[in-house]
Amino acid sequence: MSKIKILLLLMFGLHLFKSNAQEVESTSYHWMLKALLSHTVKEISVQEAAEKKEAIFVDSREKAEYEVSHIKGAVFVGYDNLTLKPLKSVDKSQEIIVYCSVGYRSEKVAEKLIKMGFKDVKNLYGGIFEWKNQGHPVWNDSQETEKVHAYDKKWGIWLKKGEKVY
């Protein structure tokens, strides 16, 4: 087989792989997420999530992170001090999109929601970092802001847009 045919087959195969993978803008971020996450919960891309009008966004970061900024209208539940009381009256068939900084903590919270009987739970692939990286707004209590809690300097490298707060 010629080198050109092999190259074309490889390029086609990579296109198929990428088209089936969740979308984040950075290839290195994608590979980090692929290794970090267990992929036990259905994942949703930022592009898909941004189009959802009826979904409930659930923030699974810590309170200090949430207070810096969050996706508008997100319900805070936390992680270390997880409280699912804010979701007590939510219909179990309601679409829920859980997020954190990059997707690890939200995956674990999403697993708990599924065990509680919620039927349509998704993990935001790339978390609030990718949400902001793709130009979507974040809010504090009263207004849109550029600030995003970057967790720490190690994880903050994945936040490319906005003002990092530690």
C-alpha positions as CSV (number, residue, x, y, z in Angstrom):
1,M,0.0,0.0,0.0
2,S,1.4,3.4,-0.9
3,K,2.3,6.0,1.7
4,I,-0.4,8.3,0.4
5,K,-3.1,5.7,0.8
6,I,-1.9,4.9,4.4
7,L,-1.9,8.6,5.2
8,L,-5.4,9.0,3.8
9,L,-6.6,6.0,5.8
10,L,-5.1,7.4,9.0
11,M,-6.6,10.8,8.4
12,F,-10.0,9.3,7.8
13,G,-9.7,7.1,10.9
14,L,-8.7,10.1,13.0
15,H,-11.7,12.1,11.6
16,L,-14.1,9.3,12.6
17,F,-12.6,9.1,16.1
18,K,-12.7,12.8,16.6
19,S,-16.3,13.1,15.3
20,N,-17.4,10.5,17.8
21,A,-15.5,12.1,20.7
22,Q,-16.9,15.0,22.8
23,E,-15.7,18.3,21.5
24,V,-13.2,20.5,23.3
25,E,-11.1,23.0,21.5
26,S,-7.7,21.8,22.8
27,T,-6.4,18.4,21.7
28,S,-4.3,18.1,24.8
29,Y,-7.3,19.0,27.0
30,H,-9.3,16.3,25.2
31,W,-6.6,13.6,25.9
32,M,-6.3,14.7,29.5
33,L,-10.1,14.4,30.0
34,K,-10.1,11.0,28.2
35,A,-7.6,9.7,30.7
36,L,-9.1,11.5,33.8
37,L,-12.7,10.6,33.4
38,S,-14.3,7.2,33.9
39,H,-16.9,8.0,31.2
40,T,-19.6,6.2,33.3
41,V,-22.1,9.0,32.7
42,K,-23.4,10.3,29.3
43,E,-21.3,13.3,28.4
44,I,-22.6,16.4,26.6
45,S,-20.4,18.9,24.7
46,V,-20.5,22.6,25.6
47,Q,-22.0,23.3,22.1
48,E,-24.9,20.9,22.8
49,A,-25.4,22.1,26.4
50,A,-25.5,25.8,25.4
51,E,-28.5,25.1,23.2
52,K,-30.5,23.5,26.0
53,K,-33.3,25.8,27.2
54,E,-35.1,23.5,29.6
55,A,-32.2,21.6,31.2
56,I,-31.2,22.2,34.8
57,F,-27.5,23.0,35.2
58,V,-26.1,21.6,38.5
59,D,-22.8,23.1,39.8
60,S,-20.8,20.4,41.7
61,R,-17.8,22.6,42.7
62,E,-17.2,24.1,46.1
63,K,-19.1,27.1,47.3
64,A,-16.1,29.5,46.9
65,E,-15.8,28.4,43.3
66,Y,-19.5,28.9,42.6
67,E,-19.5,32.3,44.2
68,V,-16.8,33.6,41.9
69,S,-18.9,32.5,38.9
70,H,-21.2,29.9,37.5
71,I,-23.4,29.1,34.6
72,K,-26.4,31.4,34.8
73,G,-29.2,29.8,36.7
74,A,-27.1,26.8,37.9
75,V,-28.2,25.0,41.1
76,F,-25.4,24.7,43.6
77,V,-24.9,21.2,45.2
78,G,-21.2,21.2,46.1
79,Y,-18.9,18.2,46.2
80,D,-17.0,17.7,49.4
81,N,-20.1,18.9,51.3
82,L,-22.6,17.6,48.7
83,T,-26.2,18.5,49.4
84,L,-28.8,17.3,47.0
85,K,-31.7,19.0,48.8
86,P,-31.9,21.7,46.0
87,L,-33.0,18.9,43.6
88,K,-35.5,17.3,46.0
89,S,-38.5,18.7,44.1
90,V,-37.1,18.2,40.6
91,D,-38.9,15.7,38.4
92,K,-36.7,12.6,38.0
93,S,-37.2,12.8,34.2
94,Q,-36.0,16.4,33.9
95,E,-32.8,16.8,31.9
96,I,-29.9,17.6,34.3
97,I,-26.4,18.8,33.2
98,V,-23.8,18.5,36.0
99,Y,-20.6,20.4,35.7
100,C,-17.5,21.3,37.7
101,S,-14.1,22.8,36.7
102,V,-13.2,20.1,34.2
103,G,-15.6,17.2,34.6
104,Y,-14.2,14.8,37.3
105,R,-16.3,15.9,40.3
106,S,-19.4,16.4,38.2
107,E,-19.1,12.9,36.9
108,K,-19.1,11.5,40.5
109,V,-22.1,13.7,41.4
110,A,-23.9,12.6,38.2
111,E,-23.4,9.0,39.2
112,K,-25.1,9.7,42.5
113,L,-28.0,11.4,40.8
114,I,-28.5,8.4,38.5
115,K,-28.5,6.1,41.6
116,M,-31.1,8.3,43.1
117,G,-33.4,7.7,40.1
118,F,-32.8,10.7,37.9
119,K,-33.2,9.4,34.3
120,D,-31.6,12.1,32.1
121,V,-28.3,13.1,33.7
122,K,-25.3,14.3,31.7
123,N,-21.8,15.4,32.5
124,L,-20.6,18.7,30.8
125,Y,-17.5,17.5,29.0
126,G,-14.7,19.9,29.8
127,G,-16.6,21.6,32.6
128,I,-16.9,25.3,33.2
129,F,-13.4,25.8,31.9
130,E,-14.4,24.6,28.4
131,W,-17.7,26.6,28.7
132,K,-15.7,29.8,29.2
133,N,-13.0,28.7,26.7
134,Q,-15.7,28.5,24.0
135,G,-16.9,32.0,24.8
136,H,-20.0,31.3,26.8
137,P,-20.9,33.7,29.7
138,V,-20.5,33.0,33.4
139,W,-22.3,34.9,36.2
140,N,-21.8,35.8,39.8
141,D,-24.8,36.5,41.9
142,S,-25.9,39.6,40.0
143,Q,-24.1,40.0,36.7
144,E,-22.0,38.5,34.0
145,T,-18.3,38.3,34.8
146,E,-15.0,37.3,33.3
147,K,-13.8,35.7,36.5
148,V,-13.6,31.9,36.8
149,H,-12.3,30.1,39.8
150,A,-9.4,28.1,38.3
151,Y,-9.2,25.6,41.3
152,D,-5.4,25.8,41.5
153,K,-2.5,26.6,39.2
154,K,-2.1,22.9,38.1
155,W,-5.7,22.7,36.9
156,G,-5.9,26.3,35.9
157,I,-3.8,25.7,32.8
158,W,-6.9,24.4,31.1
159,L,-8.7,27.6,31.5
160,K,-7.7,29.7,28.5
161,K,-10.2,32.5,28.5
162,G,-11.5,34.7,31.3
163,E,-9.8,36.0,34.5
164,K,-8.4,33.2,36.7
165,V,-9.2,33.5,40.4
166,Y,-7.6,31.1,42.9
